[in-house]
Amino acid sequence: MRPADHKTLVVGFRTGRLGNRLTLFANVIGFAAEHGHRVINVAFHTYAHLFENTRRDIYCRYPVARRRSLFDVVPGVAPALRRTRLLYHCIHQASKLNHRLPILGRSVFTLREVSSQTISLDAPEVQAQMAGARIVFVHGWRIRAPESVRRQANLIREYFRPVAELEQASHQPVECLRQKADVIIGVHVRLGDNWKWHGGKYYFPVSQYVTWMHELAGQFQGRKVAFLVCSDEPRNEAEFPGLSVGLGPGSVVGDLYALARCDYIMGPPSTYTQWASFYGNHPMLALDSANQRIDRDKFQVSDLQTIP
């Protein structure tokens, strides 16, 4: 690729919580890595301090910047920009304005989601739309790069390594379970916001999770099975009778990366469990109905493309 073809992809859309933002960011990075582009993502500010490669970079850049920006060097400036979301709001509005009035010509292009259809950055027609642009605003949630993510999976995983404290916290509960079990299954008991999402379709009581856990444990004949339970509400082992259970670290990232260390992962459809599966390269199963039967053979490693 000629140097003139190198682009800067600027994420101009903030969506959902950690799982959503990791998923979108990872897809953009995968595409950028494939084509020699750069990425700026100030929409990631809320979680930037939790990851080694973004915690000291106000622009949350890929590839990792060799030098710190002036905003990061001057004391107090970067925290103020993150707190006020000033950079994000400027980029968000600029991306929308450029979509309506592309007064900067072909040098700046806004790739904007305008319907519920997924946009694939890998598609030739999408790349043709941004051809010639030096800056591409990425504005939307359903923007993916399936082939790029598949080929750049290890690079993406390395980029999103959590800070040392959280990485260590994610190790401990899983390693404790490994001392007494052959198979560790991560269970994401998501209750707090699922009572209203999709009309409560994916809200399952703890007793339902217990039923599923017993059902899956029975499919590992002759092997000791333990479960790592992570939840958005306080839990205790007594809620899971007849099962060997440990609890996650209790933080959003600690729980997420602890799930990623499990041999199997299951939970309601969400980008949170999808990320754990992708990052850990371990198979997962989405629990989408109270009548669902658990089949070990249906667990698959997430490719970050499925959109709940």
N, C-alpha and C positions, 0 to 999 in steps of 0.2 A: 504494500500500500504506500502511495506517495505521501510525503509529509503534509501536502495540501489537503489530503483526504481525512486527516485526523480531525476529530470533532470533540467538543466538550458537551457531554450530556448533562443537563441541569434538571434535577428532579424538582418540579414545581407544584407538587400535589402531596398533601399530607393526609393519610388515611388510617383510620382505626388505631390499634395499639401495636405493641411490639411485634407480634407475629406478622401482621399486615405490612408493617414498614420494613421488616427484614426481607420479606418475600419480594416486594417491589424492588428494593435496593439490590438484592442479590441478582435478580433478573437483568437489571440495567448493567450491573458490574459484569455479569457473564457476557453480555453482548459487547460491552466495551473492551473486555479482554480479548475477545475474538477478533476485533477489528482495529485494535490499537488506539481506541478512543480514551478520553478521560471522563471522569464523573465528578460532579459536585452535588451534594445532597444535604442542604441545610434543613430539609424537612425531617431529618433524623435527629435533630438536636435534643429532643426529649430523652433519648436513650444513648446518645453519643458517649456519655461519661462511663458507660458500662462495658465498653469494648476498647481493646488496646489500640486499634488503628484509627479510632475516631475521637478518643477522649481529649486529645490535645490539639485537634484540628477544627477550627470553627467552620470550615467548609466541608468537612467529612468527605475528603477526596479519595478517589481511586485513579491511578495507583497512589499508594501512600506518598505524601509529599516529603521531599527531602529536607525542605526548609519550612519552618513555622512562619505563618503569616504575621504581619504587623499587629493585627487584631488579637492574635494569640500571645504575642510577646508583651504588649502593653498591659500592665496589671489592671484587672477589673473590666476591661473592654469586652472580652469574649463572654464572660458570665452574663454581662448586661445584655448582650446581643441574643444569647440563648434564652434568657429570661423574658425578654420583650418580644421575641420571635420577629424582630425587625427585618432581618435578612430574608427570612422565609416569606413574610408578607410582601416584601418588595418583589421577590422572584415570582411568587404566586400571581400577583397582579400583572407583572410584566409578561408572563407566559400567556395569560388570558387575553391581554391587550394585543399581543402580537398575533394571536390566533384570529382575532376579529379584524385587526388592521395591520397587516404585515408590511409596515412602512420601511423596515430594514432590509427588504428584499430577500434574496435567497441565502444571505449569509446567516440569518437567524430564522429558525423554523420551529413551530410548536406542534408537537405530536400530541393531539388531545383526544381523549376518549369522549365520544359524543353519544354513545349508546351502550347497551349492556354487552356488546360483542367484544371479545378479546382481541387485542391488537398484538400481533407477533412481530417483534423487532427483527426476527430472522427472515421474515417474508420478503422476497425481492421487491414486491410492490411498495412495501413500507420503506425499504431502504432507498427506493427510487424517489420517494416523496422528500426525503431528507438529503438527497444528493446535492452537493454544492454548498450546503450549510456548514458553517464552522461551529455554530452554537445551536443545539437542539434542546428545547424545553420539553421535558417528559411530563405530561399533565394528564394523569388518570390512574386508576387503580388496576384495571384489567389490561395491563401492558406486560407482556411476557416475552421470553426469548428461550423457548424450550431446548433447541439444539445447542445453543451457546451454554446454557446452564449445565446440560449433560456433559459437555466436553470440558467445561471449566469448573466442575464441581469442587475439586480439591483446592483450587485457588480461592474460590468463594468461601469455603470452610475456613481456610487459613486467615482470610481477611476478617472474618467475624469471630475471632477468638476473644472470649470475654477477659476482663481484667483478672489479674492473678488471684485476687481474693475470692472472686465469684467462681473462678474455675476450680479452685481448691474446695470451695464449699460444695460444688456439684459432685466432686469425687467421693467425698466421705460417706454419704448415706448408701451409695451404690456399692462401694467397696465393703462396707459392713455387711450388706446382704450377700455379697459373693462369698463371704466366709462360711455361710451356712446353706447356700443354694447353688444349683447348677445352672438355672435359668432365671434371669431377672426380667420381669415384665413391668413396664412403666404404665401407670394408669393416671390419666388426667381427669379428675373429677371436677368438672366445670359446672358450677351451680349459680354463682352470683349474678351473671348477666344473661344466662341461657333461659331464664323463665320468660323473658319477653322476646328474645331473638327468634324470628320465624314463628311467632305466636306460641312459643314454648315447645316447639316440636322436638328440640334437642335437650330439653330439661328432664333429666332422669334422677330419681331419688338415689341415695347411697345404696339402698337395698338392691336396686337394679344392677348397680356396678358389682356388688357382691355376687349376685347370681352369675354375671358374665365372667367374673374372675374365677369362680369355681368351675365353670364350664370350660374355660381355657386351660386351667391347671390340669384338668383331667386328660388333656391331650398330650401330656408329656409323661407318659407311662415310664416308671423306673427312674425318673429324674426329679430332683428336689426343685420346687418352684417357689420363688418369693416375689412379692409385688412391691414396687416403689410407688406410693400414692402421692400425687401432687394435686393441690386443689386451690381454688381462689377463696376458700373459706377454711377456718381452723378445723382440723380433723384429728382423730385419735385412732390407735390401732384397734380398740375395742369395737369399733364400728364394722369391722371386717372379720367376723367370727369364723374360725376354722381355716384361716389363711395366715401364711407367714407374710407379715407386712412391715414395711418401714416407710417413714415419711420423708418428703423432700425437704430441702433446706429452708423453704418458706419465702424466698424472694423470687421475683418474677424471672430473673435471669438464672439464678441458682437452680430453681425447679426446672426451667426449660432445658438447661444443659445437663442436669441430672437425668431427665427423661432420655436425652440423647445418648446416654451411656448404657441404657437398658437394651436387652437383646430383642425385645418386642415392645411396641407402644400401642396403646389404644385410648380413645377418648372421642367425644363428640366432634363432628366436623369443625375444624378450625385451622387457621394458619399456624397456631401455636404448636399443635402436635405435628403438623406437617413439617415445620422447621426442625423440631427435635428429630424426626425421622431422617430428614435430609442431612442435617449436620452430623448425626451419629452414623449415618449410612445403615440404619436398622429399620426393619419393616414395621409398618403401622397398619391399624385398621380403624376406620371411622365408624363410630357407633351412631347410626342414624335412625334407629327405630327401637322402641321398647320390645318389640317382638323379634328382634334380630337374633339369629343364631350365630354363635362365635365359631369360626372355622379358621384354624391355624394356617391353612394353606392359602387363605385369602389376604393375608398380611402382605403388604408391598412397601418398598422404600419410596418415599415421596420424591417427586421431581420438581416440586414447587409450582406445578402448573394447575392443579385442581383448584377451582375456586368455589368455596362453599356457597 
